[in-house]
Amino acid sequence: MASALFSTSLFVSPPSREVKGYRRILPSSFYGNVVHLTSLIRREGSRSSGRCNVVASVLGRRVKKRETVIPDPDYRIPVVLLGLSGGLVYTNNLLPAAPIGLLGLLLLFQTTRVRFVFDEDALEVKIGNQLQESGENVFVGGQNRWKYSTFVNWELWWPNFPILVYFKETQTRPEGQVHFFPVIFNGKQLYDVMVERAGPSKTSGPKNS
């Protein structure tokens, strides 16, 4: 929260003059800003001396910054995959068990280290509890940071047990670049912050459980 207060005043007070005051509040076009325009003062003199108008204003601006949000890790998907792989091994279905088990292990490892960081302006993928830079995107190039203003649309599949989050942005490519990420984060937190920062999705949000 940042605030600024500037004041200017001019007083003319002959006994024959009348002071009238007005106050207006004007909404700003910026997020969370309120602009106050106060003390519009008219001083009217006597008929013989004419009128003298003096305007003094106080401009105050209150700015509300959005806090950084980092959804909590969620291990449900890797646990389900590893459980499925274990079941396949138990029934001697080793061929499908191997790739499913490897995917489960990979997602388990990624859940411990990958973080979605929603700051005031953009979504960024960072690494570890120290939130280190993730480097260049290995698939499409460019930094793993995308401004909310470049989001075209996004979806969360499936809301009650989210597995994938999809979004399309125009920052990487003007024609649009699509991204898919496994939901290894708290789905409710992820959905809520995406709605707040990138606008509503066509899907409904995960139910509280």
N, C-alpha and C positions, 0 to 999 in steps of 0.2 A: 504494500500500500504506500503510494507516494502522494504527497499533497503539497500544494503551494498556495500561498495567500499573499496577495498584493493589494495594497490599499492606497487610495489617493483621496484627499479631502480638501475642500476649499470652502471656507465659511465667510459669508458676508452677512452681517447682522445689524443693519440699521433698524431701529424700532418700528419703522413704518412698513417693513417687508414681511411677506408671508412665505413659509416654507412648506412645500408639499413633497411627500416622498412616495416612491413606488418601488416594488420588488417583483422581479420576474425570475423564473427558473426555466432555463432552456436545456432540453436534452441534447447531449452530444451524439454524433454519429459514431464515435469510437466506443468499443466494448467497455462497459462498466464505468463510463465517464459521465459526470454530471457537471454542467457548467452553470454557475450562479452569476446572475447579473443583478447587482443590488444598487440601491441608493441612487435612483434617477431623481435628481432634485431640481425642482423649478422654483426659482425665487422671483416673485413678482414685486415690482416696485410700485410707487404711487403713480396716479394718473399723470401728474405733472412731470415726473422724471422718466416715464416710459417703463419698459420691462427689461429685466436682465435675467437671462437664463444661464444657469451654471450647472453642468453635468459632472458628477463625480461617480466613479464606478469602482466596485470591488470585484475582482475576478478570482474565483476559487475553483480549482479543478481537482476532482478526486479520481484517482486511477486505481482500478482493481486488477491485479495480475493473477492469471491462472496459475495454480500451483502445479509442480511437477508430479505426475502420477506414474507409478511403476506397479503394474498388476503382479500379484503374488504368483509364484510358480505353482503349477498343478501337475501332479504325477499320474493322473488317472489314465491317460492314453498309453504311456509306456508300460504301466503296470498291466493294463488289459492286454497289450500285445505280448508281453512276456508270459502272461498267464495262458494266453491262447497258444503260444509256442510250446510251453510246457505240456499242455494238453495234447498237442499233436505229437510231441515226442513220446508221451505216455502211450499213445495209440499206434506207435511205430510209423507215423506219417512224417518221416524225417525230411523229405524234400520240401514241403511247404513250411515246415517248422523252422528251418534254417534262415530263410530271408525274413520271416516275421520276427524271429528272435533277434536277428541283427538290427532290424528297424527299431524294435523295442529298446535295445541297448543304446542305439544312437540317440533316440529321443530322450531316454533317461539321462544320458550325458548332457544333452543340450538343455534339458530342463534345469539342470544344476548351474548352468553358466550363462545362458542367453536371457537378456532382459529387454522388454519393450519399455522405452522411456518416452513418456508423453510430456514434453515441456510446453512452454507457452505458445510456441509457434509451429512445432513439428514433432513427428514421430521418429524416433531414432532407435536402432538396434545397437545395444551395447553388451559388453561381455563382463561377467563376474560381478561380485558384490561391490567391487571398486568402480564399476561402470566404465571400463576401459573402451576405447574406440574399437569398433569391429572391423575397421578397414574397408576396402573396396568390395562391392558386391561381386561375387565370383561368377554369377550367371549373366547379369546384364550390365555390369560395370557401374561406376559412380558410387558415391558415398551412401551408406545405409541410413540415410536421413531424408525424410520427405515432408515438406510443408503441407499443413492441412489445406491451405488454399489451392493446392494443385490436385487434391483428391477429386476424381470424377464420380466414383461410386465405390461401395464396399459392401460385403456380405459376411455373415457369420453362420457357418454350417456346423452342426444343427443347434438351434438355440438351447434346448434342454440338456444336451450333452455335446457341446461344441467341439468339433474335430479340426475344422479348417477355418481360417480367416483369409478373406480375399479382399484386395483393394486395387484400384487402378488410378494411377497418377500421371500427370503430364510434365513432371519435373525432369525425369530421366529422358523421356522422348516426347516431343510435342504431340505426336499422334496418340500417345498414351502407352503406359507400361503396366502390365499386370503382375501382381505379386501374390503368391500363396504361402502361408505359414501354418504349420500345425499349431493348434491351440494348446500350448504347454504352459498356459497361464490361467489364472482364475477367469473363467468365461464371463461371469457377471460383471466383474470389474472391467474387463476388456471391452465388453459391449457398452457399458455406461460411459466410459471415457471416449470411445469412438463416436458415440452419438453426440456427446458434448462438443468434441473438437472438430469432427468431420461432418457433422450433420446426420440426420436419421437414415437408417437402413430400411430396406423393404422387409427384412425379417423381424420377428418379434424377439424381445430380449430373453435371456435365460431366466427361468423362474428361480426365486429364492428357495434354497433347500437347507 
